[in-house]
Amino acid sequence: MLMIREVMYCKPGKVRPLVEKFLAMSKLMQKSNTGKMRVMTDVSAERYWTLVAEMEIPNLKSFEDMMAGQGMSEADGKEFEKIMSGYHDLVEKGRREIYKLEG
């Protein structure tokens, strides 16, 4: 089992709009049975306005399939595009971390 962590550093004052996008994306993922996501914001972090989204997946193939939109209906795919439209305008930079869960 793997933990995928998306760390997004938002532009000043832009974390709340990105949180709303990620929460909507999480609901859509649960609806289409492609995963469940935990969305967190910083209380104390390397930088202000940090959003972290975590999801557990069985393997990298599952993650690649999810990123390619496999398992989502065409309608859900369009909804996903609508939800995430303009998210680049909210983010300065980000990174992805992948961890193997040991226990």
C-alpha positions as CSV (number, residue, x, y, z in Angstrom):
1,M,0.0,0.0,0.0
2,L,1.2,3.5,-0.9
3,M,0.5,6.9,0.5
4,I,0.5,9.7,-2.1
5,R,0.8,13.2,-0.7
6,E,0.3,16.3,-2.8
7,V,1.8,19.4,-1.2
8,M,0.6,22.7,-2.7
9,Y,2.0,26.1,-1.7
10,C,-0.7,28.6,-2.5
11,K,-0.5,32.2,-3.4
12,P,-1.2,34.5,-0.4
13,G,-4.9,34.3,0.6
14,K,-5.7,31.6,-2.0
15,V,-5.6,28.4,0.1
16,R,-9.4,28.5,0.8
17,P,-10.4,28.4,-2.9
18,L,-8.0,25.5,-3.4
19,V,-9.4,23.7,-0.3
20,E,-12.9,23.9,-1.8
21,K,-11.6,22.5,-5.1
22,F,-9.9,19.6,-3.4
23,L,-12.9,18.8,-1.2
24,A,-15.1,18.7,-4.2
25,M,-12.6,16.5,-6.0
26,S,-12.5,14.2,-3.0
27,K,-16.3,13.8,-3.1
28,L,-16.2,13.1,-6.8
29,M,-13.5,10.5,-6.3
30,Q,-15.5,8.7,-3.6
31,K,-18.7,8.8,-5.8
32,S,-16.8,7.2,-8.7
33,N,-15.0,4.7,-6.4
34,T,-11.6,5.9,-7.5
35,G,-10.3,6.7,-4.0
36,K,-10.7,8.7,-0.9
37,M,-8.6,11.8,-0.1
38,R,-7.8,13.6,3.1
39,V,-7.4,17.4,2.7
40,M,-5.3,19.4,5.3
41,T,-4.1,22.9,5.7
42,D,-1.1,24.2,7.7
43,V,-1.2,25.3,11.3
44,S,2.6,25.4,11.3
45,A,4.5,24.5,8.2
46,E,7.5,25.4,6.1
47,R,5.4,28.1,4.3
48,Y,2.1,29.8,5.0
49,W,-0.9,28.9,2.8
50,T,0.0,25.2,2.4
51,L,-2.5,22.6,1.4
52,V,-1.7,18.8,1.7
53,A,-3.9,16.2,0.1
54,E,-3.3,12.5,1.0
55,M,-4.6,9.3,-0.5
56,E,-3.9,5.7,0.0
57,I,-3.6,3.5,-3.1
58,P,-2.6,-0.2,-3.5
59,N,0.2,0.4,-6.1
60,L,1.6,2.9,-8.6
61,K,-0.5,1.3,-11.4
62,S,-3.6,2.3,-9.6
63,F,-2.4,5.8,-9.2
64,E,-1.4,6.0,-12.9
65,D,-4.9,4.8,-13.9
66,M,-6.6,7.3,-11.6
67,M,-4.5,10.2,-13.0
68,A,-5.5,9.0,-16.5
69,G,-9.2,9.2,-15.5
70,Q,-9.8,5.5,-15.7
71,G,-12.7,4.3,-13.6
72,M,-14.5,7.6,-14.0
73,S,-17.5,8.0,-16.2
74,E,-17.4,10.6,-18.9
75,A,-19.8,12.8,-16.9
76,D,-17.5,12.5,-13.8
77,G,-14.5,13.3,-15.9
78,K,-16.1,16.5,-17.2
79,E,-17.1,17.4,-13.6
80,F,-13.5,16.9,-12.5
81,E,-12.3,19.2,-15.2
82,K,-14.9,21.8,-14.1
83,I,-13.9,21.5,-10.5
84,M,-10.1,21.9,-11.1
85,S,-10.4,24.6,-13.7
86,G,-8.1,27.5,-12.9
87,Y,-6.4,25.8,-9.9
88,H,-3.0,26.8,-11.3
89,D,-4.0,30.5,-10.6
90,L,-4.1,29.6,-6.9
91,V,-0.8,27.8,-6.6
92,E,2.8,29.0,-6.6
93,K,4.4,25.6,-6.6
94,G,3.9,22.1,-5.3
95,R,5.3,18.6,-5.0
96,R,4.3,15.0,-4.8
97,E,5.5,12.6,-2.2
98,I,5.0,8.8,-2.4
99,Y,5.5,6.7,0.6
100,K,5.3,2.9,1.2
101,L,3.1,2.2,4.2
102,E,5.0,-0.2,6.5
103,G,2.4,-0.7,9.2
